[in-house]
Amino acid sequence: MSQQDILELLENHPEQWISGKDINQNLKISSGALSSNLKRLRRAGMIEVRSNNVNTGFLYRVRKKVN
């Protein structure tokens, strides 16, 4: 699985915040690979990240494009 696979999953649900656990379950990606790919996407400004108040995890979604 790659950054592109993660990005496509998030793009299919542009308004929805998705947990790392849900991404992991949908894509069957190891937690280490998921973590490093999410970090790269975040640094590239392609995704948004927010804290999940329910536990210590994070939620992700594709960054909205500005026209």
Buried (B, 14 or more C-beta within 10 A) or exposed (E): BEBEBBBEBBEEEEEEBBBBEBBBEBBEBEEEBBEEBBEBBBEEEBBBBEEBEEEEEBBBBBBEEEE
